[in-house]
C-alpha cells in the first residue's frame, strides 16, 4: 500500500488507516474475536495506522487494540502506529457528553490510555473535542510535555477551526488534524486542508464513507436499536430519501468503472489531496479488503470534478450529527 507522512517529521503510515470505533460501540453489536481477526488482516494488507479513542466503548476499544498488540508481541508493536484521543467524558449507555481539556485531565487520560493499550508510548495523541474555556495554548503545552516525557510521539487535534490549529501549532508542532471528510461532508475544503498542507500536518479523514451510507448498503429501517445512525439527521425521513438519490448516482458512476461505491469514495479522497489519510472503519474482512483495493484506484481530474459536482455541499440534506454530537466541534 502507498504511504503518507504523518506530520512534517512524523512516521510514514499507510495511506488508508483503520477506524476502530465500530468494533466497540455505536454501530450495533460487535464481537471481539471477529474484530481481532479483522485487525490482523488489516496489518497483513499493509494498514499501519489504527485509530481509537478512550471514549469508544468507554475504554473497551483501547483494550481491544491492546490485546491485538500484545498477541503480536514486539514485532507487531513496531509495525503499528497507534492513534488515540482524549477529551470526551460521558456515562455508560449515554451519547450525551461533556468536554474536558484541562491539563490535569489530559495527563490522567494519557496514563489511563497507556494502561489500556498496554504500551509505553502513544504514537499520535489527539484532543478529541475542544472545551473553549481552556486556551488551546494550554492544551498544546500539556501535550508537548507528554511528548517531552516520551509518553506521546506526536500530537493531533480533532474537529477544530483553522485558528485553533494555528495557535496550537505555534506552541507545539501539530502532526495531524482529524475531522469528518467525505463526498457528503466537505467542510474541510473551506480552509483547513490548505492550512494543514501549509503547516506540514496530515489531515486524517474520519467517516470517509459517510458512516457507510455512501456505500449503498445501509437501510435505516434495518439498523439495530443501539446504532446511533438511527438518530442521525442524514439518515432520517426526507433527508434520507434525498441523499439516497445521490448515493444511487454514485453507484452508477462506480459500476461504469468496475468499482464499488466505497472504492470510488476513498479514491476520490486520496486523489484530491496528497496529505489526506482516510480511516474507514469496518468490522468485516471482505469490506476491509475491498477498501484497501481503493488505494490502487486512480481517478482522473475529470472524474474527481464530476464527483465534486454530484455531491455539491448545498445538495446534501440533513446535518451530519444530532445536536448532542456537535458538542466540542468548532465551526470552520
C-alpha positions in Angstrom: 0.0 0.0 0.0 1.2 3.5 -0.7 2.3 5.5 2.3 1.9 9.1 3.5 3.6 11.3 6.1 2.1 11.8 9.5 3.2 15.3 10.1 6.3 17.1 8.9 8.6 15.0 11.0 6.4 12.0 11.8 6.5 8.4 10.5 5.2 7.2 7.2 1.9 5.4 7.6 -0.4 3.6 5.2 -2.4 6.0 3.0 -5.5 4.3 4.3 -5.8 3.7 8.1 -8.4 1.8 10.0 -11.0 3.4 12.2 -11.7 1.0 15.1 -14.6 2.7 16.9 -17.3 0.5 15.5 -15.6 -2.6 16.9 -16.8 -1.4 20.4 -19.8 0.9 20.1 -22.3 2.9 18.1 -22.9 0.5 15.2 -24.8 -2.3 16.7 -23.4 -5.5 18.3 -19.8 -6.4 17.8 -17.6 -9.5 18.5 -14.1 -9.2 19.9 -12.8 -12.4 18.3 -14.0 -11.2 14.9 -12.6 -7.8 15.4 -9.2 -9.2 16.3 -9.2 -11.2 13.0 -10.1 -8.0 11.1 -7.3 -6.1 12.8 -4.8 -8.8 12.0 -5.9 -8.9 8.3 -5.6 -5.1 8.1 -2.0 -5.3 9.1 -1.3 -8.2 6.7 -2.7 -5.9 3.9 -0.3 -3.1 4.8 -2.6 -1.0 7.0 -0.4 0.5 9.7 -2.4 3.4 11.2 -5.0 2.2 13.7 -7.3 4.9 15.2 -9.2 4.6 18.5 -10.2 6.9 21.5 -10.7 6.5 25.2 -14.5 7.1 24.8 -15.1 4.3 22.3 -16.8 1.7 24.4 -15.7 3.6 27.5 -12.2 2.2 27.2 -13.1 -1.1 25.6 -11.8 -0.2 22.1 -8.4 0.7 23.5 -8.3 -2.5 25.5 -9.2 -4.4 22.3 -6.3 -2.8 20.4 -4.1 -3.5 23.4 -5.0 -7.2 23.1 -4.2 -7.1 19.4 -0.8 -5.5 20.0 0.0 -8.0 22.9 -0.9 -11.0 20.8 1.7 -9.9 18.1 4.4 -9.0 20.6 7.3 -6.6 20.0 7.3 -7.2 16.2 3.7 -6.1 15.8 4.2 -3.1 18.0 7.0 -1.9 15.7 4.6 -2.2 12.7 1.6 -0.4 14.2 1.1 3.3 14.6 -1.5 3.8 17.4 -3.6 6.9 17.5 -6.0 7.6 20.4 -7.8 10.6 21.8 -8.9 12.3 25.0 -11.5 15.0 25.9 -15.0 13.4 25.6 -16.4 12.4 29.0 -19.7 10.5 29.1 -21.6 7.9 31.1 -22.1 4.3 30.1 -25.1 3.9 27.7 -25.3 7.7 27.0 -24.5 9.6 23.8 -24.6 13.0 25.6 -21.2 14.2 26.7 -19.2 16.9 28.3 -15.7 18.0 27.3 -12.6 18.2 29.5 -9.4 19.8 28.1 -7.7 20.7 31.4 -4.0 19.9 31.6 -4.6 17.7 34.7 -7.3 15.7 32.8 -5.0 15.3 29.8 -2.2 13.8 31.9 -4.6 11.4 33.7 -6.3 10.4 30.4 -3.0 9.7 28.8 -1.9 7.4 31.7 -5.2 5.6 31.5 -4.9 5.1 27.7 -1.4 3.8 28.1 -2.6 1.2 30.6 -5.4 0.1 28.4 -3.3 -0.1 25.3 -0.5 -1.8 27.1 2.2 0.4 25.5 4.8 2.8 26.8 4.0 5.5 24.2 1.0 6.7 22.2 2.2 7.4 18.7 -0.4 10.1 18.0 -2.5 11.6 20.7 -5.4 13.8 19.7 -7.5 16.3 21.5 -10.8 14.7 20.6 -13.1 17.7 21.1 -12.5 21.3 22.3 -13.5 23.0 25.5 -13.4 26.7 24.7 -12.9 27.6 28.4 -9.4 26.1 28.2 -7.0 28.1 26.0 -5.6 25.9 23.2 -2.2 27.1 24.1 -2.6 25.3 27.5 -3.7 22.1 25.7 -0.8 22.2 23.3 1.6 22.9 26.2 0.3 19.9 28.2 0.6 17.7 25.1 4.1 18.9 24.5 5.1 18.0 28.0 3.8 14.4 27.3 5.9 14.3 24.1 9.0 15.5 26.1 8.3 12.8 28.7 8.3 10.1 26.0 4.7 9.2 26.6 3.4 10.6 23.3 5.1 10.6 19.9 3.1 13.3 18.2 0.1 15.5 18.9 -3.1 16.0 17.0 -6.4 17.9 17.1 -9.9 16.8 16.1 -12.8 18.9 14.7 -11.1 22.3 15.3 -11.0 25.6 13.5 -8.1 26.8 11.4 -7.4 29.5 14.0 -7.2 26.8 16.8 -4.8 24.8 14.7 -2.5 27.7 14.1 -2.5 28.8 17.7 -1.7 25.2 18.9 1.0 24.8 16.2 2.7 27.9 17.4 3.2 26.2 20.8 4.0 22.7 19.6 4.0 21.1 16.1 0.7 19.5 15.3 1.2 16.3 13.3 -2.4 15.7 12.3 -5.9 17.2 12.2 -8.7 14.7 12.2 -12.2 15.7 11.1 -15.1 14.3 9.2 -14.4 14.5 5.4 -16.1 12.6 2.6 -18.1 13.2 -0.5 -21.1 14.4 1.5 -19.1 16.2 4.3 -16.9 18.8 2.6 -16.4 21.4 5.3 -12.6 20.9 5.5 -12.3 22.2 1.9 -13.1 25.8 3.1 -9.6 26.3 4.6 -8.5 23.5 6.9 -7.0 21.3 4.2 -4.9 24.2 2.9 -3.8 25.1 6.4 -2.7 21.6 7.1 -0.7 21.5 3.9 0.9 24.8 4.8 1.9 23.7 8.3 3.0 20.2 7.3 0.2 18.4 9.2 -1.6 15.4 7.8 -5.4 15.5 7.5 -7.0 12.3 8.8 -10.5 11.9 7.4 -12.9 10.0 9.6 -16.2 8.6 8.3 -14.9 8.8 4.7 -17.8 6.6 3.6 -20.4 8.7 5.3 -21.0 6.2 8.1 -21.4 3.6 5.3 -24.3 5.4 3.7 -22.2 6.2 0.7 -21.6 2.5 0.1 -25.3 2.0 -0.7 -25.5 -0.9 1.7 -27.3 0.8 4.6 -31.1 0.6 5.1 -32.0 2.7 8.0 -35.1 0.6 8.8 -32.8 -2.4 9.3 -30.4 -0.7 11.7 -30.1 -2.1 15.3 -31.8 -0.1 18.1 -28.3 0.7 19.5 -27.0 2.0 16.2 -26.6 5.8 16.5 -27.3 6.3 12.8 -31.0 5.8 13.6 -30.8 9.3 15.2 -28.6 10.9 12.6 -30.5 13.6 10.6 -29.0 12.5 7.3 -30.4 9.0 7.8 -34.0 10.1 8.5 -37.1 11.0 6.6 -37.0 13.3 3.6 -33.3 13.8 4.1 -32.6 10.1 3.7 -34.7 9.9 0.6 -32.9 12.9 -1.0 -29.5 11.6 -0.1 -30.4 8.1 -1.4 -30.7 9.6 -4.9 -27.1 10.9 -4.6 -25.9 7.5 -3.5 -27.7 5.9 -6.4 -25.9 8.2 -8.8 -22.6 7.3 -7.1 -23.3 3.6 -7.6 -23.9 4.2 -11.3 -20.6 6.1 -11.5 -18.8 3.3 -9.8 -20.4 0.4 -11.7 -19.4 2.1 -15.0 -15.8 1.8 -13.9 -16.0 -1.7 -12.4 -15.6 -0.4 -8.9 -17.6 -0.3 -5.7 -19.1 2.9 -4.4 -16.8 2.7 -1.4 -13.7 2.3 -3.6 -14.7 5.4 -5.6 -15.4 7.5 -2.4 -12.0 6.5 -1.0 -10.1 7.0 -4.3 -11.7 10.5 -4.5 -10.2 11.4 -1.1 -6.8 10.0 -1.9 -6.7 11.7 -5.3 -7.7 15.1 -4.2 -5.0 15.8 -1.6 -1.6 14.1 -1.0 -1.7 14.8 2.7 -5.2 13.2 3.4 -5.3 9.9 5.1 -8.8 8.3 5.2 -9.6 5.9 8.1 -12.7 3.9 7.0 -14.0 1.7 9.8 -15.2 -1.8 9.4 -15.6 -5.0 11.4 -15.8 -7.3 8.3 -12.8 -8.6 6.4 -14.4 -8.5 3.0 -15.2 -4.8 3.3 -11.7 -4.2 4.6 -10.1 -5.9 1.7 -12.3 -4.0 -0.8 -11.4 -0.7 0.9 -7.7 -1.4 0.7 -8.0 -2.0 -3.0 -9.1 1.6 -3.3 -5.5 2.6 -2.6 -4.7 1.4 -6.1 -7.5 3.2 -7.9 -6.6 6.4 -9.7 -9.4 8.8 -10.7 -8.5 11.5 -13.3 -9.2 15.2 -12.9 -12.5 15.0 -14.9 -13.8 12.1 -12.7 -12.9 14.0 -9.5 -14.6 17.1 -10.8 -17.7 15.1 -11.7 -17.9 13.7 -8.2 -17.3 17.2 -6.7 -20.3 18.4 -8.7 -22.5 15.4 -7.9 -22.0 15.9 -4.1 -22.0 19.7 -4.2 -22.4 20.6 -0.4 -25.6 22.5 -0.7 -27.2 19.5 -2.3 -26.7 17.2 0.7 -29.7 17.1 3.1 -29.5 17.0 6.9 -26.9 17.8 9.5 -24.0 15.4 9.9 -24.7 14.9 13.7 -27.7 15.2 16.0 -27.4 18.2 18.3 -25.5 16.3 21.1 -22.9 15.2 18.6 -21.8 18.8 17.9 -20.6 19.4 21.5 -17.0 20.3 21.3 -16.9 20.7 17.5 -15.6 24.1 16.4 -17.2 25.9 13.4 -14.9 26.1 10.4 
